[in-house]
């Protein structure tokens, strides 16, 4: 029968490794979320590229302007409703410093690509597939590195516990 040695040094080291393992596990959960968002954005950019390749366009009207935060610039917002009642709402890239400057464009018509399901992108806008794919690769590598860290720390904890019991 194995006896347990009372060694405060190894107990402290095991507790420290356990804290590191918990940190790696929390990081794993965060990285899973980051990887999900990166893949979602990548497939959205690919969808935008497919809309451009399909070439289905429509004329949308600028109906308002918006600001992402109190200190950010203003962007014009367009809206188009197709014959099936599907709404296409999106923001335009040209941004303006003042609300008055952006409001001067309300009522103007812009051309957009549509997918028939409510997604749209302005004609002339470029999807960032390369940028999105880089983030997918980076986040996946970080997730894999975190998994390796979890495995290594788990092995070290197991070894420490084995030494305590022997």
N, C-alpha and C positions, 0 to 999 in steps of 0.2 A: 504494500500500500504506500502511495506517495505521501510525503509530508510536505506541508507548506512552510517555506522559510519566511521568516518575518524580516524582510530587508526593506527598510524605508526608502533607500535610494532607488531600487528597482521599481518599487510601487510608485514613487514620484515620477520616474521616467515613463512608466506605463500610463499614468494619468495624463502626463504631458502629451504623449503620443495619441492618446484618446481624444484630447482636445484638438489636436491637429487633424485627426480623422474626421471629427465633427465639422471642422472648418472646410475640409475638402468636400464633404457631403453637401454642405450648404452651398459652396461654390458650384458643385455639380448641378444643383437645382437651378441656380441662377443662370449658369451656362446653357442648360437645357432651354430655358426661356429665350435666351439670346439667339441660340441656334434656330429655334422656331421662328422668331421674328425675322432673322436673316433669310431663311428659306422662303417665308411668306413674301417678303419684299422681292426676292429673286424671281419667284413665279409671277408676281404681279408685274414686274418689269418685262418678263417674257410675254405676258398677256398683252401688255401695251404694244410691244413690238409686233405681235401677231395682228393686233387691230390695225396698225399702220400697214402691214403687209396685205391685209384683206382690203384695205382702201375704202371702207364704207364711211362716208362723211355726211355731216349734217351742219346746218347753220344754227348756231346757238346765240342767244342774246345775253349781253352783260346786264345783270339786274341788280347787283350790289357790289360793295367792296367790304373787305374784312381785314382784320389785324390779328395775328397769332398771339401777341402779347402787347402790353402797354407801350413798349419801346420798339416794337418791330414795325417795319414799313407796311403799307397797305397793298393789297392785291385785289384785282377785279375778279368777280365770281360770275360765271356764265350758267345758263340753264337752257335745256332743250327737252321737250317732251315729244316722243315719237307717236305715231298713229295708234300704237297699242297702249299708250298711257305710261310708258316707261320714262322715268325722269333721269336726266343726265345732268349732274351738277358738278362743277369743278372750278378750280382757281387757275388764273393765268399767270405766267411767269413774270411779265413786266411788273415790277413793284414800284410804288410811289411813296414819297416821303410824307405827303399830307393826304388827309381824307378828301379834301376838296379836289386835289389833283386826280385822285382815283375816281371820284364821282363824276368827273367830266366825261368819262367813257361809258357811263350807264346808258343803255339803249343801243350801243354799237353791236354789230353782228360779227361773230367770229366763227371760223370753220373748225369743227372737231371731228375726230375719228370716234366711232361708236362700235360697241360690240353686240348690241341687241339685248343686253342684260343689265344695263344701267351703268356700265363703266365707260369712261370716255377719256380722251387725251387731246389737247389742242393740236391742230396741224402745226408742224414746225417744232414741236417738243420732241426731245430725244430721250428714249428710255435708257437707263443707266445699268444695263445688264452686266457689263464688265465690272463696274464698281460693286454691284450687288453680289456677283460671284466671288469677288475677293473677300468680302465679308463672310460669305458662307464658308469658304475655305479656312479663313482665320478662326472663326468661331468653332468650327468642327475640330481643328487642330487643338485649340485650347481645351475643348471638351475631352478629347482623347488624352491629352496630357493630364488632365484632372483625374481621369479614370486610372491612369498609370499611378498617379500619386496615391489614390485611394488603395489600390492593390498593394503598393510598397509599404505604406503605413500599416495596413492591416496585417501584412506578413510580419513586420517588426513587432507589432503588438502581440501577435500570436507567439513569436519567439520569446518575448519578454515574459509572457504568462507561463510558457513552458519552463523557462529557467526558474521562475518562482516556485513552481510545483515540484520540480525535480530536486 
